[in-house]
């Protein structure tokens, strides 16, 4: 997802929401052979909010599992150091 710095709050409520160029094509191919999760540091969003943002750009059908700051309790870079 493209992070528009002028937008605030949960991404699904932003006026402008966009997938990074090429993401749909890559996920379409990958999801046929692998599970494609999302890990995000989005502090303003919970899993439902993230799902709604993904729906707005057509990515939700490729993502089966989500890990977000609010549900895990760690920022992704801190969680990766723990692994």
ZIUR-V133937 format. One record per pair of residues at least 12 apart in sequence whose C-alpha atoms are under 6 Angstrom apart, sorted by sequence separation. I is the first residue (numbers start at 1). GAP is how many residues later the second one is. D is the distance in Angstrom with one decimal. If there is no record, write none. Layout:
((I,GAP,D) (I,GAP,D))
//
This chain:
((2,16,5.5) (1,17,5.9) (2,17,5.7) (1,18,4.3) (2,18,5.5) (1,19,5.3) (46,24,5.8) (37,26,5.5) (36,27,5.4) (37,27,6.0) (37,28,4.8) (38,28,4.8) (39,28,4.6) (40,28,5.0) (41,28,5.3) (37,29,5.6) (39,29,5.7) (31,31,5.9) (10,34,5.0) (41,34,5.4) (9,35,5.5) (10,35,5.1) (12,40,5.6) (12,41,4.1) (11,42,5.9))
//
